[in-house]
Amino acid sequence: MKHCDLVIIGGGPAGLAAAAAAREAGVEDILLLERDTELGGILNQCIHSGFGLHTFQEELTGPEYAQRYIQKVRELAIPCLLDTMVLEISPERVVTAVNTREGLFQLQAGAVILAMGCRERARGSLNIPGFRPAGIYSAGTAQRLVNMEGFLPGKEVVILGSGDIGLIMARRMTLEGAHVQVVAELMPYSGGLKRNIVQCLDDFDIPLKLSHTVVDIQGRERVTGVTLAQVDENRRPIPGTEEHYDCDTLLLSCGLIPENELSRGAGVEISPVTNGPVVDESLETSVPGVFACGNVLHVHDLVDFVSQEAEQAGRRAARFLQKGEERGRTVQLVAGKGVRYTVPARVDPRRMDKELTVRFRVDNVYKNAAVVVSAEGEILRRKKKLILTPGEMEEIRLRREELLEHPEWEKIEISLEVAP
């Protein structure tokens, strides 16, 4: 068994940014493991622009954004093993992996950063009636087929789900000559960014039907049509609202799930809300020395935030290797009214930076609301927002000095104050 100070699992934007930050923080012995044949992760198939506005102050495509970090990792001479599948991580940070060159091998890591990304929710979990004909794709699979393999999945398209990938693929399929008839969304609000609704649907006159879902798929060998129906407040189809669409392709954009099978095997505590690890202010999981960042932690809407988060994980992993475990008093961050979750979920004030960015998502669409941070009945912060939507991540900052001045605080609640 070989020893390695820091093992990073995943060579996408999170893993690359974490590796570079850790090296710059003084970690020399780093190994990055990636199961694909090249670095860059999902960004390699995201050929549309809109990346990098926060990180580089310019608009880049996905491959261009990834290349900035790939180049940085190469300049820092950080070794990467491609075509390498990690099979297991033990609670003692023993990483078991396999590839065609070394075969099955194990690494004893001083610290591990989880950066495996996320996967799409498959049709099997949606309980849509009908046969299993050709022509049903997840939106991400269709994106890879069109952008990387030069294959158009179909000509007459219906999209279920208004996540960002679904919205972007509505535009992409249209530009490639397909006819996107409709985008249906189960919820009464879109799961994507407002700018994507405008640029991908409104600009191309593609209708968005909220509170609608697919209730039937027609066709045995190939999709010949789908039936949509409106749903009630319990998300059940309303009889008599059915609409039929003749189509040969159905794209599914019904949510992303963090890839945490390895995390569970390592004994990492998983949040039932995000399906990602529960982490502290250092992005350290419940297993000492194991850190998480990017979409494996919680699903992000902007890759710039993934990079920021990953850089923090890289620096904190370096600190763990240099100083060892130093856990102290823990203050729990509680998701209050209107808030689904917070990342991190707990903080140690002594280990915090001067300011800590707490990211969260709301559970519905709210207008003219305020984000309130409170502890023991005392309001620490109130931030007014004209609109809050589940599709856009929010953030608020905690100050280290505030928490150190109040050692009696055990919980800090982040909630919404909604106008009547």
N, C-alpha and C positions, 0 to 999 in steps of 0.2 A: 504494500500500500504506500502510495506517495503522499507527502504532505504538501499542502498549499495554504498560504495565509488567507487568501480570499478567493472563493469560487463564486462566479456569477452565472446564474442559469437563465439564459435567454439573451439573444443578440439583437433584439429590436431596439427601439429608441430608449427604453428604460435601461436595459442592460448596458448599452454603449455609454450613456451619460453617467451611469453609476461607476463603470470601470474607469472612465477618464477622471472623474472627481476623486475616486479612491487613490489613483496613482498620484494625482496632484497633491493629495493630502499625506503622501509619504509611504504608501503601501507599494512595495516592489514586487512581491510574489503574488501575482493575480493571474487567474485563468478564467476565460469566458467560454462557456459551453453553449452551442447553438445547434439545434436539430436540423435546420435547413442547410442548403448548400451554399448560402451566402448570408452576410450580415444585412441588417436593415429591417427585418421583421415585416409587419403588415404594410409599412410605408412603401415598400417596393411596388405594390400594386395600386397605390393611391396617387395616380398621375395628375390629379387635379391640383390646382393651386389653393392657397389659403393657409399654408403652414409657415411657421417661423416669425410671425408678426411680433410676438412678445419676446422671443429668444434672440432673433437676429435683426429685428426691425426692418424686415423686408419679406415680401411674399414669395414663398417657394413651393414647389411641388413636393410630394412625399419623398420620392427618390432623392431630390436635391437636399432636402432636410436631413435625411438619413446619411447621405454622403458626407455632410459636414462632420457628423460624429464618427463615422467610419474612418475618415481621414485623421481625425484627432486621435482615435485609438491606435491607428497605425503609427502616427508620429510619436506617440508615447511608448511604442513597442510593447503593447499589451498582447500576449499570446491568446489566440482564439482557436478552439477546436470546432470545426464545422462538421455537419453530418453526424453529430454526436447526440445520442438520445440519453437523457438522464432517466434512470429507472427508479431510483429511490434515494431519499435523504433520511438518515437516521436522526433521532433526537440528539445524538452525540456529534452531529455534523459530518458523518461519513457519507460521501456522495458516491453512488454507484452508477456508472454510465457505460455505454457501449458504442463502438463505431467499427468500421471495416478495417481500420489500421491497427488500433491497439486491442481490438476485441473487447471483452468485458474487463473493466478496470475500476478501482476504487481510489478515492481521494479523501484524506483526512483534512478537513478544512478548519482553519482557525475561525473563519466567519463565512457565512453564506448570504448572498443577496438573491432573493426570488424575483425574477423579472420575466415570467413566462407568458405574460399577456392574457388574452381572453379568447373565447370561442363563441360562435353564434349559437343561438337556441335553435334546435332542429325541429323539423315538422313533427316528429314523434311525440314531443312534449306539448304540442298545441291541440291535440285531439280533434283534428279536422277530419270529417267523414270523407269517404271516397276511396278509390283504388290508389295504387302507387304508380301512376304513369310517368313516362319521361316528360321533362319540361318543368319540373319543380326544383328550384335551386334556392339556396340561401343567397342573400344579396352579396355577401363577401365572395362566395364561390363564383357567382356571375361576374363580379368585378375582376377577379383573377383571370377568368376565361377571356374577357373582353380586352383587358389592359395588358396582360402578359402573354397570352397564348393566341391572341388574334382570332377568337372564335365568338360569334354572336349567338347566344343561346336560343333566341327566338325573335319573332317579328311583332306579334300581338301580345302585349304584356300587361299583367295586373300585378301590383305590388301590395303585399300585406305587411303593415307595420311602417311607421314613419320615423324610425330611427335614422341617424345621420347617414348610415351606409345606404339604406333604402332610398332616401331622398337624393343622394348623390348618384345612385344608379338609375333613378328615374331620368335624370338629365343625361347621363352617359349613354343609356340605351337610346334615347331620343336622338342624340348627336350621331349615333352610329346607324341611324335609319330605321330603328324599331318604333312602333307606336305604343306608347304607354297610355293605357285607357284611364286608369284610376289608381290612386294610392289610398288604401283603406287602413284605418287605425282603430283598434279596439277601444282605446281610452278616449275621453272627451277632449284631450289635448294631444299635441304632437310630442313625440319623444326626441325630436331633433332640435338643432339650433335654429333660431328664427331666421338667420341669414341663409341657411340652407333651404328653408321653406320658400323664401323669396326667390333665391337664385336658381333653384332646381325645379320648383313646381310653378310658382306664379309666372316666372319669365317664359315658361314654355306652355302655359295654359293647361297644365295637368291638374285635374281636380283632386282635392284631398277630402275624403269622407271620414269625419271623426265619428266615434261611437258606432263603427261598422266592423264586421269581421266576415271571413269566408266560412260559409256553412256547408258548402258542397263543392267537390272537384269532379268535373265530368271528364271521361276519357279512360280507356284501358291501356292502350299502348302509348299514347301521347295525350297530353292535356288538350281538350277541345273547348273547355269553358269552365268558368267558376260562377258560383252564386254567392252574392254578398247579402247580408241582412243587417239591419240596425239592431243595436243591443240596448237593453235598459240599464238602469243604474247598478244592477247586479251583474252586468256584462253577459246577460242571457239574450239570445236572439229573440226579436219581437216578431211573432207570426204575422204574415201579411206585408212585411217590409222587404221581401226578397227581391233582388235585382240580378239578372243574368248577364254575363259578359262572355262573348265568344273570344277565346284567346288560345295561344299555344304555349304560353309560358307564365308561370307564377313564381315571383320572387318573394322570399320571406325575410323580413327585417324586423324580427320580433324580440330583440334584446340580445345582450351579450353577457356571457357568464365567465368570471375569472377562472383561469386554469389552475385549480388548487388541489389536484389529486396528490401531487408530491408534497404539498404543504400539510395535508391531512395525514399522510403517512409519517411525516416527521413529528406529529403531535402538536402542530400549530393550532391555536384556538381560532376558529372561523366565525365570522359574523353572520348571523342568519339573514341579515338585511342585504349586505353587499356581496355575500358569498366569497369575501376575501378575508385575509388575516386581520385579527384585532391587533393594532399596533399602538406604540406609545409615541412620545414626541421625537424619538430618534428613528421612527419607523421600524423599531425592533419588535418582533412578534413575541408571543408568550414563551417561545424557546430561546434561551439566551444565545446571542451570536447569530441568529437568523433574522435577516431584515427583508422587507418587502417594499416594492415600489411599482408604479405604473398600473396598467390595467389588471394585473394579477391581484392588486390590493383593492382597487375599486375602479369602475369603468369611468374613464375621463372623456370629456368632449373635445379638448384641445391637446395636441401632442406637446405643446410648449409647457403645459403644466406637468405632463409626464416627465419631461426632462428636468424641470425644477425639482420635482419630488425625488427623482432618481439621483440627482447630484447630492441632495441631502442624505439619502441612504448611503451613498458612497463615502461621504465625509464621516458619517456616524459609524459605519463599519470600520473605517480606519481608526477612529477614536477607540472603538471597542478593542481592536487588536493592539493598540498602543497602551491603553489604560486598564483593560479588562472590565469585568462586570462591576457596575457601581450603582445599583438600583437603590433608591431611597423612598421618601414619601411619595405616594401616588394620589393624584387628584383625578377623579373620574369626570369625563366630559359626557354629559347626558343630552340626548336628542329630545327636545321638548316639543311643544305643540307646533305642528306644521313641518317639522324637520324629520327626515327619515333616518339619518345617521350622521356621524361626524368622523373625520379622519384627521388626527388621531382620536382614539377613544379614551386615552388616559395620558396624563403628563406627570413627569417628575420636575417640579419647578427648578431644582438645583441643576438639572442637566439641560434645561431649555436654553436656546439662544435668547438674545435680548428681546426679540419678537418671534412669535410662533404663528405660522399661517395654519388656520383650521379650515378644512374644506368640508362642504356638506351639500346635500341636495334636499329640496323641499318635496312634499308629498302631493302637491296640487298646484294649480295656477292661482297666484295671489296678486292682487293689484293694490297699490298704495298701502303696503305693509311695512313693518320695521323688523329687522333682525335684532333680537335682544339677547345680550349675554349677562347672566346673573349668577350670583353665588350667595347663599344664605340670606335671600331676600334683598340683597343689594345689587343694583343694576350697574354693571361695569361698562357696558357699551350699548348704544342703540344706533342702528344704521338704517336709515330710511331707504326703501326701494320702491320704484314705481311699479315694477312687475317682477315676479319670481315664477319660474317654471321648472318642472322636474327635469326638462331636457338640458338645462344649463346649470353647471356647477357654480356654487357660491363660495365665498371665502370671507373669513373675518380673522382679525389678529388678536392674540393674547400677549400681554406684556409680562415678562419674567418678574419684574420688580413687584407688580401687583400681587402675584401669587406668593412671593417670598414674604411680603409684608403681612400676609394672612395665613399663618400655619394652621389655623383652625378649619379652613375650607377643605371639605372632602369631595364636594361635587360642584361643578360649574355647568349650568344649563344653557343651551343655545336653543332659542325658540322664536316663534313669530308672533308679532303683535299685529293683529289684523283689524283694519278699520271696519266698523259696523256698516 
